[in-house]
Amino acid sequence: MRLHALNVLAYALLSVALPSTVHPYQQKYDLQKFHIDLDSRRMVDLIRQTRLPKSPEYPNLGATAGIDLDVLKSMQKQWVTSFDWPKEQASLNRFNHFTAHIEGLRIHFVHEKASDPDAIPLILCHGWPGSFLEFEPIIKSLAEQAQTSTNKSISFNVVVPSLPGLAFSSAPPANWTIDDTARVYHTLMTKVLGYKTFAVFGTDWGCGPSFGLYRDYTASTRAAHFAFIPFLPSTSEELKSDNITLNSLEEFEEATSEAWLTTGNAYFAEHSTKPNTIRLALYDNPVGQLAWIDSDPRAGTGPSLLTHDAILRSVSLYYLTESFVSSIFLYYQNLLDGLHPTYIKAQTDAPMLFSAFKYNIAFWHKEKVATVGNLVQYRSESIQIFFNKLIPIANNGDITDHDFGGHFPGVDNPPALLEDLREIGTFWEG
């Protein structure tokens, strides 16, 4: 208890900007306030000078063969005429950014604290081609007081780290795994920030360290929420052999999942096997990085709230921090750990929640999700599995739940993810 109190005190001193007072525990991890200050002038020049074909050699393909040329041209024009990186940067600096040095890595993170002393610590874990920007629309709201579906009062102390090698977090060594990232995140939450217990959310690659926290750090990780899990999705034939019957929504999601596994994951193969090829080709080409990232079927899955401006902000962050290069190696370093073929159940009594978004690239039936943890809630478009009972989800004003949104729910459908994350409070026991 005394160690925890010292951690909290050290962070409090840092938060009120008393640079002459540095506690030894804070000093160990070199916890520092961080301010984003990236010059975009050269990037804008390169975007303006980039030549694209006048017309496609094979017209009328749309996005079936990757990003459409007309879309790329439109976004290139928007990037140099109306997109304002200094304005975007100022907006991002309204959050409380920090860095800490853990195991030789500089780890960047956002830390927004609620006013409620009983707020639940919550770490949000992003993937590729994402960053802390994935959760920008909901960070402030999560820290505000709200109610769960069972009328419990809830707010969060929100922590959003940048994956090692992405944005402002330094690149990890060659043998770095997602379990190593889970260990670093555990140190961040328990030792750097002093939280005795916390909850975690993960999607895309962020589900790997999130599940690692849930599986391996059971005393401190006391709730987990996922929109993606690190296990290979079942095929329709496998679901049939497991005697699992799908409704019409689930059939749609399963078809989307199988399409991604067969024709939508070329970028996955490239990153996993030949990362140097693509990283060196696009290292100093912001328009090339935009074409690569936005041709990923996960970027802006429709119908979605993800705008071109949000995509340009994300690609700008990748280019200006030079993290496109190191981010690619995430796949290469974890070739066998991204989607495990064998489902393994975490040995913990901590509650696990899952949100199934209609336009996600992969689908896991609730019965499959239940095999990897203590599943207490499964939410989809119009129903939730709540204490093993089917309960309709009420339509709260303009919240439309899960009838849209995909692989990036924090920007695809922020209201639905926000509402789902607050449900952690229904099951939280600390």
HUMOHU-V743683 format. One record per run of one state. SS is the DSSP state (alpha for helix, beta for strand, coil for the rest). FROM is the first residue (numbers start at 0). TO is the last residue. Records with the same first field share a line. If there is no record, write none. Layout:
# HUMOHU-V743683
SS=FROM-TO / FROM-TO
This chain:
# HUMOHU-V743683
coil=0-0 / 15-22 / 29-30 / 34-39 / 49-67 / 81-83 / 92-95 / 102-103 / 112-118 / 125-130 / 135-137 / 143-144 / 147-151 / 154-154 / 161-176 / 192-196 / 202-204 / 216-219 / 226-229 / 231-234 / 241-246 / 263-264 / 273-273 / 282-284 / 294-306 / 320-321 / 333-338 / 340-349 / 355-357 / 359-364 / 369-372 / 379-381 / 386-387 / 392-404 / 406-407 / 412-412 / 422-422 / 427-429
alpha=1-14 / 23-28 / 40-48 / 68-80 / 84-91 / 131-134 / 138-142 / 177-191 / 205-215 / 235-240 / 247-262 / 265-272 / 274-281 / 285-293 / 307-319 / 322-332 / 365-368 / 408-411 / 413-421 / 423-426
beta=31-33 / 96-101 / 104-111 / 119-124 / 145-146 / 152-153 / 155-160 / 197-201 / 220-225 / 230-230 / 339-339 / 350-354 / 358-358 / 373-378 / 382-385 / 388-391 / 405-405
